[in-house]
Amino acid sequence: MKCQEILEKLSEYIDKEVDPSLCDEIERHIEDCEPCVAFINTLRRTVELFGGVKHVTPEIPPDVSDKLNAFLKEKIIRNP
Ligand SMILES: [Zn+2]
């Protein structure tokens, strides 16, 4: 899976709403993808702050999303 695909599924993953097979794929990906791990940690903190991923979805606030995307791009460019 590509990082972009992971990111699209992350909120469902954090809420444990993904299929077990997809969950496995995500976990396999993040085992060796530092940017995705960082993104998940950030998203988890956001979820904790808001009391649940449902409150931050369907869209992560645009400013948060922008910052995370910029962060990720930088990480991916630096660690291809
Ligand atoms: Zn990734």
PDB file of the backbone (N, CA, C, O) and the ligand in Angstrom, with CONECT records:
HET     ZN  A 101       1
ATOM      1  N   MET A   1       0.839  -1.206   0.000  1.00  0.00           N
ATOM      2  CA  MET A   1       0.000   0.000   0.000  1.00  0.00           C
ATOM      3  C   MET A   1       0.868   1.248   0.000  1.00  0.00           C
ATOM      4  O   MET A   1       1.968   1.271   0.553  1.00  0.00           O
ATOM      5  N   LYS A   2       0.339   2.278  -0.636  1.00  0.00           N
ATOM      6  CA  LYS A   2       1.042   3.553  -0.613  1.00  0.00           C
ATOM      7  C   LYS A   2       0.638   4.344   0.628  1.00  0.00           C
ATOM      8  O   LYS A   2      -0.415   4.121   1.224  1.00  0.00           O
ATOM      9  N   CYS A   3       1.508   5.268   0.987  1.00  0.00           N
ATOM     10  CA  CYS A   3       1.227   6.115   2.155  1.00  0.00           C
ATOM     11  C   CYS A   3      -0.131   6.796   2.002  1.00  0.00           C
ATOM     12  O   CYS A   3      -0.909   6.876   2.952  1.00  0.00           O
ATOM     13  N   GLN A   4      -0.399   7.279   0.804  1.00  0.00           N
ATOM     14  CA  GLN A   4      -1.665   7.990   0.571  1.00  0.00           C
ATOM     15  C   GLN A   4      -2.861   7.096   0.902  1.00  0.00           C
ATOM     16  O   GLN A   4      -3.843   7.545   1.493  1.00  0.00           O
ATOM     17  N   GLU A   5      -2.760   5.831   0.511  1.00  0.00           N
ATOM     18  CA  GLU A   5      -3.854   4.891   0.797  1.00  0.00           C
ATOM     19  C   GLU A   5      -3.989   4.654   2.292  1.00  0.00           C
ATOM     20  O   GLU A   5      -5.091   4.551   2.832  1.00  0.00           O
ATOM     21  N   ILE A   6      -2.843   4.572   2.940  1.00  0.00           N
ATOM     22  CA  ILE A   6      -2.843   4.398   4.396  1.00  0.00           C
ATOM     23  C   ILE A   6      -3.554   5.584   5.052  1.00  0.00           C
ATOM     24  O   ILE A   6      -4.415   5.423   5.916  1.00  0.00           O
ATOM     25  N   LEU A   7      -3.162   6.775   4.611  1.00  0.00           N
ATOM     26  CA  LEU A   7      -3.714   7.983   5.226  1.00  0.00           C
ATOM     27  C   LEU A   7      -5.223   8.037   5.073  1.00  0.00           C
ATOM     28  O   LEU A   7      -5.935   8.479   5.975  1.00  0.00           O
ATOM     29  N   GLU A   8      -5.706   7.581   3.918  1.00  0.00           N
ATOM     30  CA  GLU A   8      -7.149   7.609   3.673  1.00  0.00           C
ATOM     31  C   GLU A   8      -7.906   6.675   4.617  1.00  0.00           C
ATOM     32  O   GLU A   8      -9.082   6.891   4.907  1.00  0.00           O
ATOM     33  N   LYS A   9      -7.225   5.645   5.086  1.00  0.00           N
ATOM     34  CA  LYS A   9      -7.881   4.645   5.932  1.00  0.00           C
ATOM     35  C   LYS A   9      -7.595   4.838   7.417  1.00  0.00           C
ATOM     36  O   LYS A   9      -8.141   4.133   8.266  1.00  0.00           O
ATOM     37  N   LEU A  10      -6.727   5.809   7.715  1.00  0.00           N
ATOM     38  CA  LEU A  10      -6.249   5.914   9.089  1.00  0.00           C
ATOM     39  C   LEU A  10      -7.325   6.157  10.134  1.00  0.00           C
ATOM     40  O   LEU A  10      -7.304   5.559  11.210  1.00  0.00           O
ATOM     41  N   SER A  11      -8.268   7.042   9.811  1.00  0.00           N
ATOM     42  CA  SER A  11      -9.274   7.336  10.835  1.00  0.00           C
ATOM     43  C   SER A  11     -10.103   6.091  11.131  1.00  0.00           C
ATOM     44  O   SER A  11     -10.478   5.839  12.276  1.00  0.00           O
ATOM     45  N   GLU A  12     -10.384   5.318  10.087  1.00  0.00           N
ATOM     46  CA  GLU A  12     -11.120   4.061  10.290  1.00  0.00           C
ATOM     47  C   GLU A  12     -10.259   3.061  11.057  1.00  0.00           C
ATOM     48  O   GLU A  12     -10.739   2.324  11.919  1.00  0.00           O
ATOM     49  N   TYR A  13      -8.978   3.062  10.715  1.00  0.00           N
ATOM     50  CA  TYR A  13      -8.051   2.157  11.399  1.00  0.00           C
ATOM     51  C   TYR A  13      -8.001   2.475  12.887  1.00  0.00           C
ATOM     52  O   TYR A  13      -8.070   1.579  13.728  1.00  0.00           O
ATOM     53  N   ILE A  14      -7.881   3.760  13.203  1.00  0.00           N
ATOM     54  CA  ILE A  14      -7.799   4.159  14.611  1.00  0.00           C
ATOM     55  C   ILE A  14      -9.094   3.824  15.335  1.00  0.00           C
ATOM     56  O   ILE A  14      -9.079   3.458  16.510  1.00  0.00           O
ATOM     57  N   ASP A  15     -10.197   3.947  14.642  1.00  0.00           N
ATOM     58  CA  ASP A  15     -11.491   3.589  15.240  1.00  0.00           C
ATOM     59  C   ASP A  15     -11.776   2.091  15.154  1.00  0.00           C
ATOM     60  O   ASP A  15     -12.844   1.633  15.559  1.00  0.00           O
ATOM     61  N   LYS A  16     -10.826   1.340  14.630  1.00  0.00           N
ATOM     62  CA  LYS A  16     -10.942  -0.113  14.472  1.00  0.00           C
ATOM     63  C   LYS A  16     -12.160  -0.501  13.645  1.00  0.00           C
ATOM     64  O   LYS A  16     -12.880  -1.450  13.957  1.00  0.00           O
ATOM     65  N   GLU A  17     -12.365   0.268  12.575  1.00  0.00           N
ATOM     66  CA  GLU A  17     -13.512  -0.006  11.696  1.00  0.00           C
ATOM     67  C   GLU A  17     -13.080  -0.583  10.355  1.00  0.00           C
ATOM     68  O   GLU A  17     -13.893  -0.721   9.441  1.00  0.00           O
ATOM     69  N   VAL A  18     -11.794  -0.921  10.240  1.00  0.00           N
ATOM     70  CA  VAL A  18     -11.339  -1.509   8.986  1.00  0.00           C
ATOM     71  C   VAL A  18     -11.396  -3.032   9.079  1.00  0.00           C
ATOM     72  O   VAL A  18     -11.403  -3.609  10.167  1.00  0.00           O
ATOM     73  N   ASP A  19     -11.438  -3.665   7.907  1.00  0.00           N
ATOM     74  CA  ASP A  19     -11.406  -5.131   7.869  1.00  0.00           C
ATOM     75  C   ASP A  19     -10.100  -5.617   8.493  1.00  0.00           C
ATOM     76  O   ASP A  19      -9.069  -4.954   8.375  1.00  0.00           O
ATOM     77  N   PRO A  20     -10.141  -6.777   9.160  1.00  0.00           N
ATOM     78  CA  PRO A  20      -8.906  -7.318   9.741  1.00  0.00           C
ATOM     79  C   PRO A  20      -7.779  -7.443   8.715  1.00  0.00           C
ATOM     80  O   PRO A  20      -6.619  -7.198   9.047  1.00  0.00           O
ATOM     81  N   SER A  21      -8.099  -7.818   7.484  1.00  0.00           N
ATOM     82  CA  SER A  21      -7.059  -7.975   6.457  1.00  0.00           C
ATOM     83  C   SER A  21      -6.430  -6.627   6.123  1.00  0.00           C
ATOM     84  O   SER A  21      -5.216  -6.524   5.947  1.00  0.00           O
ATOM     85  N   LEU A  22      -7.267  -5.601   6.039  1.00  0.00           N
ATOM     86  CA  LEU A  22      -6.760  -4.265   5.753  1.00  0.00           C
ATOM     87  C   LEU A  22      -5.946  -3.743   6.933  1.00  0.00           C
ATOM     88  O   LEU A  22      -4.918  -3.087   6.769  1.00  0.00           O
ATOM     89  N   CYS A  23      -6.439  -4.055   8.115  1.00  0.00           N
ATOM     90  CA  CYS A  23      -5.732  -3.680   9.339  1.00  0.00           C
ATOM     91  C   CYS A  23      -4.321  -4.265   9.327  1.00  0.00           C
ATOM     92  O   CYS A  23      -3.357  -3.581   9.672  1.00  0.00           O
ATOM     93  N   ASP A  24      -4.203  -5.525   8.930  1.00  0.00           N
ATOM     94  CA  ASP A  24      -2.895  -6.171   8.841  1.00  0.00           C
ATOM     95  C   ASP A  24      -1.992  -5.452   7.849  1.00  0.00           C
ATOM     96  O   ASP A  24      -0.811  -5.229   8.113  1.00  0.00           O
ATOM     97  N   GLU A  25      -2.568  -5.090   6.702  1.00  0.00           N
ATOM     98  CA  GLU A  25      -1.777  -4.395   5.682  1.00  0.00           C
ATOM     99  C   GLU A  25      -1.258  -3.059   6.200  1.00  0.00           C
ATOM    100  O   GLU A  25      -0.105  -2.690   5.977  1.00  0.00           O
ATOM    101  N   ILE A  26      -2.133  -2.351   6.892  1.00  0.00           N
ATOM    102  CA  ILE A  26      -1.729  -1.055   7.452  1.00  0.00           C
ATOM    103  C   ILE A  26      -0.605  -1.264   8.463  1.00  0.00           C
ATOM    104  O   ILE A  26       0.391  -0.542   8.461  1.00  0.00           O
ATOM    105  N   GLU A  27      -0.782  -2.260   9.322  1.00  0.00           N
ATOM    106  CA  GLU A  27       0.236  -2.495  10.348  1.00  0.00           C
ATOM    107  C   GLU A  27       1.572  -2.920   9.742  1.00  0.00           C
ATOM    108  O   GLU A  27       2.638  -2.560  10.240  1.00  0.00           O
ATOM    109  N   ARG A  28       1.492  -3.688   8.665  1.00  0.00           N
ATOM    110  CA  ARG A  28       2.724  -4.096   7.994  1.00  0.00           C
ATOM    111  C   ARG A  28       3.424  -2.877   7.383  1.00  0.00           C
ATOM    112  O   ARG A  28       4.647  -2.744   7.439  1.00  0.00           O
ATOM    113  N   HIS A  29       2.613  -2.001   6.803  1.00  0.00           N
ATOM    114  CA  HIS A  29       3.175  -0.795   6.189  1.00  0.00           C
ATOM    115  C   HIS A  29       3.847   0.099   7.224  1.00  0.00           C
ATOM    116  O   HIS A  29       4.969   0.565   7.024  1.00  0.00           O
ATOM    117  N   ILE A  30       3.147   0.332   8.333  1.00  0.00           N
ATOM    118  CA  ILE A  30       3.691   1.282   9.303  1.00  0.00           C
ATOM    119  C   ILE A  30       4.863   0.714  10.096  1.00  0.00           C
ATOM    120  O   ILE A  30       5.562   1.451  10.791  1.00  0.00           O
ATOM    121  N   GLU A  31       5.079  -0.606   9.990  1.00  0.00           N
ATOM    122  CA  GLU A  31       6.242  -1.178  10.666  1.00  0.00           C
ATOM    123  C   GLU A  31       7.544  -0.570  10.164  1.00  0.00           C
ATOM    124  O   GLU A  31       8.498  -0.401  10.923  1.00  0.00           O
ATOM    125  N   ASP A  32       7.570  -0.244   8.874  1.00  0.00           N
ATOM    126  CA  ASP A  32       8.809   0.356   8.361  1.00  0.00           C
ATOM    127  C   ASP A  32       8.559   1.648   7.614  1.00  0.00           C
ATOM    128  O   ASP A  32       9.265   1.973   6.660  1.00  0.00           O
ATOM    129  N   CYS A  33       7.553   2.382   8.050  1.00  0.00           N
ATOM    130  CA  CYS A  33       7.293   3.677   7.437  1.00  0.00           C
ATOM    131  C   CYS A  33       7.164   4.736   8.537  1.00  0.00           C
ATOM    132  O   CYS A  33       6.094   4.941   9.109  1.00  0.00           O
ATOM    133  N   GLU A  34       8.257   5.379   8.802  1.00  0.00           N
ATOM    134  CA  GLU A  34       8.295   6.345   9.898  1.00  0.00           C
ATOM    135  C   GLU A  34       7.296   7.496   9.725  1.00  0.00           C
ATOM    136  O   GLU A  34       6.628   7.864  10.691  1.00  0.00           O
ATOM    137  N   PRO A  35       7.172   8.075   8.522  1.00  0.00           N
ATOM    138  CA  PRO A  35       6.203   9.170   8.358  1.00  0.00           C
ATOM    139  C   PRO A  35       4.782   8.760   8.721  1.00  0.00           C
ATOM    140  O   PRO A  35       4.051   9.538   9.334  1.00  0.00           O
ATOM    141  N   CYS A  36       4.385   7.548   8.350  1.00  0.00           N
ATOM    142  CA  CYS A  36       3.032   7.094   8.671  1.00  0.00           C
ATOM    143  C   CYS A  36       2.864   6.890  10.179  1.00  0.00           C
ATOM    144  O   CYS A  36       1.808   7.192  10.736  1.00  0.00           O
ATOM    145  N   VAL A  37       3.896   6.384  10.828  1.00  0.00           N
ATOM    146  CA  VAL A  37       3.844   6.221  12.279  1.00  0.00           C
ATOM    147  C   VAL A  37       3.669   7.585  12.936  1.00  0.00           C
ATOM    148  O   VAL A  37       2.853   7.754  13.842  1.00  0.00           O
ATOM    149  N   ALA A  38       4.449   8.555  12.461  1.00  0.00           N
ATOM    150  CA  ALA A  38       4.359   9.909  13.022  1.00  0.00           C
ATOM    151  C   ALA A  38       2.959  10.473  12.793  1.00  0.00           C
ATOM    152  O   ALA A  38       2.386  11.127  13.665  1.00  0.00           O
ATOM    153  N   PHE A  39       2.423  10.207  11.608  1.00  0.00           N
ATOM    154  CA  PHE A  39       1.082  10.702  11.286  1.00  0.00           C
ATOM    155  C   PHE A  39       0.047  10.053  12.206  1.00  0.00           C
ATOM    156  O   PHE A  39      -0.838  10.731  12.728  1.00  0.00           O
ATOM    157  N   ILE A  40       0.161   8.763  12.397  1.00  0.00           N
ATOM    158  CA  ILE A  40      -0.783   8.049  13.260  1.00  0.00           C
ATOM    159  C   ILE A  40      -0.714   8.574  14.690  1.00  0.00           C
ATOM    160  O   ILE A  40      -1.742   8.776  15.338  1.00  0.00           O
ATOM    161  N   ASN A  41       0.496   8.789  15.171  1.00  0.00           N
ATOM    162  CA  ASN A  41       0.644   9.305  16.533  1.00  0.00           C
ATOM    163  C   ASN A  41      -0.005  10.671  16.672  1.00  0.00           C
ATOM    164  O   ASN A  41      -0.662  10.961  17.672  1.00  0.00           O
ATOM    165  N   THR A  42       0.185  11.506  15.659  1.00  0.00           N
ATOM    166  CA  THR A  42      -0.410  12.840  15.678  1.00  0.00           C
ATOM    167  C   THR A  42      -1.927  12.736  15.631  1.00  0.00           C
ATOM    168  O   THR A  42      -2.635  13.429  16.363  1.00  0.00           O
ATOM    169  N   LEU A  43      -2.411  11.864  14.763  1.00  0.00           N
ATOM    170  CA  LEU A  43      -3.860  11.702  14.629  1.00  0.00           C
ATOM    171  C   LEU A  43      -4.459  11.140  15.920  1.00  0.00           C
ATOM    172  O   LEU A  43      -5.543  11.545  16.341  1.00  0.00           O
ATOM    173  N   ARG A  44      -3.741  10.206  16.538  1.00  0.00           N
ATOM    174  CA  ARG A  44      -4.232   9.637  17.801  1.00  0.00           C
ATOM    175  C   ARG A  44      -4.351  10.706  18.876  1.00  0.00           C
ATOM    176  O   ARG A  44      -5.310  10.731  19.648  1.00  0.00           O
ATOM    177  N   ARG A  45      -3.358  11.589  18.910  1.00  0.00           N
ATOM    178  CA  ARG A  45      -3.409  12.679  19.892  1.00  0.00           C
ATOM    179  C   ARG A  45      -4.596  13.595  19.607  1.00  0.00           C
ATOM    180  O   ARG A  45      -5.290  14.048  20.517  1.00  0.00           O
ATOM    181  N   THR A  46      -4.804  13.850  18.325  1.00  0.00           N
ATOM    182  CA  THR A  46      -5.939  14.685  17.931  1.00  0.00           C
ATOM    183  C   THR A  46      -7.242  14.030  18.365  1.00  0.00           C
ATOM    184  O   THR A  46      -8.150  14.685  18.877  1.00  0.00           O
ATOM    185  N   VAL A  47      -7.310  12.729  18.149  1.00  0.00           N
ATOM    186  CA  VAL A  47      -8.500  11.969  18.532  1.00  0.00           C
ATOM    187  C   VAL A  47      -8.733  12.041  20.034  1.00  0.00           C
ATOM    188  O   VAL A  47      -9.862  12.209  20.495  1.00  0.00           O
ATOM    189  N   GLU A  48      -7.648  11.910  20.787  1.00  0.00           N
ATOM    190  CA  GLU A  48      -7.767  11.989  22.250  1.00  0.00           C
ATOM    191  C   GLU A  48      -8.289  13.359  22.676  1.00  0.00           C
ATOM    192  O   GLU A  48      -9.136  13.476  23.562  1.00  0.00           O
ATOM    193  N   LEU A  49      -7.761  14.386  22.021  1.00  0.00           N
ATOM    194  CA  LEU A  49      -8.175  15.754  22.346  1.00  0.00           C
ATOM    195  C   LEU A  49      -9.654  15.964  22.063  1.00  0.00           C
ATOM    196  O   LEU A  49     -10.367  16.608  22.833  1.00  0.00           O
ATOM    197  N   PHE A  50     -10.099  15.404  20.936  1.00  0.00           N
ATOM    198  CA  PHE A  50     -11.476  15.644  20.532  1.00  0.00           C
ATOM    199  C   PHE A  50     -12.439  14.597  21.084  1.00  0.00           C
ATOM    200  O   PHE A  50     -13.653  14.709  20.914  1.00  0.00           O
ATOM    201  N   GLY A  51     -11.895  13.593  21.738  1.00  0.00           N
ATOM    202  CA  GLY A  51     -12.729  12.585  22.353  1.00  0.00           C
ATOM    203  C   GLY A  51     -13.234  11.505  21.411  1.00  0.00           C
ATOM    204  O   GLY A  51     -14.152  10.762  21.757  1.00  0.00           O
ATOM    205  N   GLY A  52     -12.648  11.410  20.230  1.00  0.00           N
ATOM    206  CA  GLY A  52     -13.049  10.356  19.312  1.00  0.00           C
ATOM    207  C   GLY A  52     -12.850  10.785  17.879  1.00  0.00           C
ATOM    208  O   GLY A  52     -13.039  11.950  17.529  1.00  0.00           O
ATOM    209  N   VAL A  53     -12.468   9.832  17.058  1.00  0.00           N
ATOM    210  CA  VAL A  53     -12.162  10.170  15.674  1.00  0.00           C
ATOM    211  C   VAL A  53     -13.413  10.637  14.925  1.00  0.00           C
ATOM    212  O   VAL A  53     -13.320  11.384  13.951  1.00  0.00           O
ATOM    213  N   LYS A  54     -14.566  10.195  15.385  1.00  0.00           N
ATOM    214  CA  LYS A  54     -15.822  10.606  14.766  1.00  0.00           C
ATOM    215  C   LYS A  54     -15.985  12.132  14.787  1.00  0.00           C
ATOM    216  O   LYS A  54     -16.594  12.727  13.898  1.00  0.00           O
ATOM    217  N   HIS A  55     -15.421  12.734  15.828  1.00  0.00           N
ATOM    218  CA  HIS A  55     -15.564  14.181  15.968  1.00  0.00           C
ATOM    219  C   HIS A  55     -14.611  14.946  15.066  1.00  0.00           C
ATOM    220  O   HIS A  55     -14.777  16.148  14.860  1.00  0.00           O
ATOM    221  N   VAL A  56     -13.626  14.266  14.536  1.00  0.00           N
ATOM    222  CA  VAL A  56     -12.684  14.953  13.651  1.00  0.00           C
ATOM    223  C   VAL A  56     -12.856  14.493  12.203  1.00  0.00           C
ATOM    224  O   VAL A  56     -12.184  15.007  11.310  1.00  0.00           O
ATOM    225  N   THR A  57     -13.730  13.552  11.969  1.00  0.00           N
ATOM    226  CA  THR A  57     -14.015  13.109  10.616  1.00  0.00           C
ATOM    227  C   THR A  57     -15.408  13.575  10.225  1.00  0.00           C
ATOM    228  O   THR A  57     -16.146  13.974  11.126  1.00  0.00           O
ATOM    229  N   PRO A  58     -15.833  13.564   8.981  1.00  0.00           N
ATOM    230  CA  PRO A  58     -15.113  12.975   7.850  1.00  0.00           C
ATOM    231  C   PRO A  58     -13.862  13.741   7.434  1.00  0.00           C
ATOM    232  O   PRO A  58     -13.010  13.193   6.736  1.00  0.00           O
ATOM    233  N   GLU A  59     -13.742  14.972   7.842  1.00  0.00           N
ATOM    234  CA  GLU A  59     -12.555  15.717   7.454  1.00  0.00           C
ATOM    235  C   GLU A  59     -11.786  16.167   8.680  1.00  0.00           C
ATOM    236  O   GLU A  59     -12.352  16.728   9.619  1.00  0.00           O
ATOM    237  N   ILE A  60     -10.505  15.917   8.656  1.00  0.00           N
ATOM    238  CA  ILE A  60      -9.628  16.527   9.644  1.00  0.00           C
ATOM    239  C   ILE A  60      -9.636  18.025   9.332  1.00  0.00           C
ATOM    240  O   ILE A  60      -9.629  18.404   8.161  1.00  0.00           O
ATOM    241  N   PRO A  61      -9.652  18.880  10.350  1.00  0.00           N
ATOM    242  CA  PRO A  61      -9.660  20.315  10.060  1.00  0.00           C
ATOM    243  C   PRO A  61      -8.574  20.680   9.044  1.00  0.00           C
ATOM    244  O   PRO A  61      -7.442  20.208   9.148  1.00  0.00           O
ATOM    245  N   PRO A  62      -8.918  21.518   8.066  1.00  0.00           N
ATOM    246  CA  PRO A  62      -7.983  21.806   6.961  1.00  0.00           C
ATOM    247  C   PRO A  62      -6.608  22.269   7.422  1.00  0.00           C
ATOM    248  O   PRO A  62      -5.596  21.889   6.833  1.00  0.00           O
ATOM    249  N   ASP A  63      -6.561  23.084   8.467  1.00  0.00           N
ATOM    250  CA  ASP A  63      -5.244  23.566   8.895  1.00  0.00           C
ATOM    251  C   ASP A  63      -4.401  22.429   9.463  1.00  0.00           C
ATOM    252  O   ASP A  63      -3.193  22.364   9.230  1.00  0.00           O
ATOM    253  N   VAL A  64      -5.037  21.545  10.198  1.00  0.00           N
ATOM    254  CA  VAL A  64      -4.326  20.378  10.728  1.00  0.00           C
ATOM    255  C   VAL A  64      -3.872  19.486   9.582  1.00  0.00           C
ATOM    256  O   VAL A  64      -2.729  19.029   9.541  1.00  0.00           O
ATOM    257  N   SER A  65      -4.785  19.250   8.660  1.00  0.00           N
ATOM    258  CA  SER A  65      -4.497  18.411   7.505  1.00  0.00           C
ATOM    259  C   SER A  65      -3.324  18.966   6.698  1.00  0.00           C
ATOM    260  O   SER A  65      -2.438  18.220   6.280  1.00  0.00           O
ATOM    261  N   ASP A  66      -3.329  20.283   6.483  1.00  0.00           N
ATOM    262  CA  ASP A  66      -2.243  20.923   5.739  1.00  0.00           C
ATOM    263  C   ASP A  66      -0.906  20.706   6.429  1.00  0.00           C
ATOM    264  O   ASP A  66       0.090  20.359   5.795  1.00  0.00           O
ATOM    265  N   LYS A  67      -0.903  20.915   7.730  1.00  0.00           N
ATOM    266  CA  LYS A  67       0.341  20.771   8.480  1.00  0.00           C
ATOM    267  C   LYS A  67       0.836  19.332   8.418  1.00  0.00           C
ATOM    268  O   LYS A  67       2.028  19.082   8.236  1.00  0.00           O
ATOM    269  N   LEU A  68      -0.072  18.406   8.568  1.00  0.00           N
ATOM    270  CA  LEU A  68       0.315  16.995   8.540  1.00  0.00           C
ATOM    271  C   LEU A  68       0.815  16.603   7.157  1.00  0.00           C
ATOM    272  O   LEU A  68       1.799  15.876   7.020  1.00  0.00           O
ATOM    273  N   ASN A  69       0.129  17.090   6.143  1.00  0.00           N
ATOM    274  CA  ASN A  69       0.560  16.765   4.780  1.00  0.00           C
ATOM    275  C   ASN A  69       1.933  17.338   4.480  1.00  0.00           C
ATOM    276  O   ASN A  69       2.774  16.671   3.876  1.00  0.00           O
ATOM    277  N   ALA A  70       2.157  18.565   4.901  1.00  0.00           N
ATOM    278  CA  ALA A  70       3.450  19.203   4.683  1.00  0.00           C
ATOM    279  C   ALA A  70       4.537  18.430   5.420  1.00  0.00           C
ATOM    280  O   ALA A  70       5.619  18.181   4.889  1.00  0.00           O
ATOM    281  N   PHE A  71       4.224  18.065   6.635  1.00  0.00           N
ATOM    282  CA  PHE A  71       5.151  17.293   7.452  1.00  0.00           C
ATOM    283  C   PHE A  71       5.484  15.967   6.773  1.00  0.00           C
ATOM    284  O   PHE A  71       6.647  15.575   6.678  1.00  0.00           O
ATOM    285  N   LEU A  72       4.451  15.294   6.309  1.00  0.00           N
ATOM    286  CA  LEU A  72       4.637  13.996   5.664  1.00  0.00           C
ATOM    287  C   LEU A  72       5.459  14.111   4.392  1.00  0.00           C
ATOM    288  O   LEU A  72       6.372  13.319   4.159  1.00  0.00           O
ATOM    289  N   LYS A  73       5.126  15.111   3.562  1.00  0.00           N
ATOM    290  CA  LYS A  73       5.856  15.281   2.309  1.00  0.00           C
ATOM    291  C   LYS A  73       7.334  15.494   2.593  1.00  0.00           C
ATOM    292  O   LYS A  73       8.204  14.922   1.936  1.00  0.00           O
ATOM    293  N   GLU A  74       7.593  16.327   3.584  1.00  0.00           N
ATOM    294  CA  GLU A  74       8.980  16.614   3.934  1.00  0.00           C
ATOM    295  C   GLU A  74       9.680  15.322   4.370  1.00  0.00           C
ATOM    296  O   GLU A  74      10.804  15.041   3.954  1.00  0.00           O
ATOM    297  N   LYS A  75       8.998  14.548   5.209  1.00  0.00           N
ATOM    298  CA  LYS A  75       9.561  13.291   5.698  1.00  0.00           C
ATOM    299  C   LYS A  75       9.810  12.311   4.551  1.00  0.00           C
ATOM    300  O   LYS A  75      10.848  11.654   4.479  1.00  0.00           O
ATOM    301  N   ILE A  76       8.825  12.238   3.659  1.00  0.00           N
ATOM    302  CA  ILE A  76       8.931  11.262   2.560  1.00  0.00           C
ATOM    303  C   ILE A  76      10.048  11.679   1.604  1.00  0.00           C
ATOM    304  O   ILE A  76      10.794  10.836   1.106  1.00  0.00           O
ATOM    305  N   ILE A  77      10.156  12.979   1.354  1.00  0.00           N
ATOM    306  CA  ILE A  77      11.215  13.465   0.467  1.00  0.00           C
ATOM    307  C   ILE A  77      12.578  13.206   1.093  1.00  0.00           C
ATOM    308  O   ILE A  77      13.530  12.831   0.407  1.00  0.00           O
ATOM    309  N   ARG A  78      12.658  13.407   2.384  1.00  0.00           N
ATOM    310  CA  ARG A  78      13.946  13.214   3.052  1.00  0.00           C
ATOM    311  C   ARG A  78      14.291  11.744   3.258  1.00  0.00           C
ATOM    312  O   ARG A  78      15.464  11.375   3.320  1.00  0.00           O
ATOM    313  N   ASN A  79      13.265  10.913   3.364  1.00  0.00           N
ATOM    314  CA  ASN A  79      13.496   9.479   3.575  1.00  0.00           C
ATOM    315  C   ASN A  79      12.755   8.669   2.524  1.00  0.00           C
ATOM    316  O   ASN A  79      11.761   8.010   2.827  1.00  0.00           O
ATOM    317  N   PRO A  80      13.236   8.719   1.297  1.00  0.00           N
ATOM    318  CA  PRO A  80      12.500   8.056   0.233  1.00  0.00           C
ATOM    319  C   PRO A  80      12.470   6.538   0.401  1.00  0.00           C
ATOM    320  O   PRO A  80      11.883   5.837  -0.423  1.00  0.00           O
TER     321      PRO A  80
HETATM  322 ZN    ZN A 101       3.754   5.214   4.763  1.00  0.00          ZN2+
END
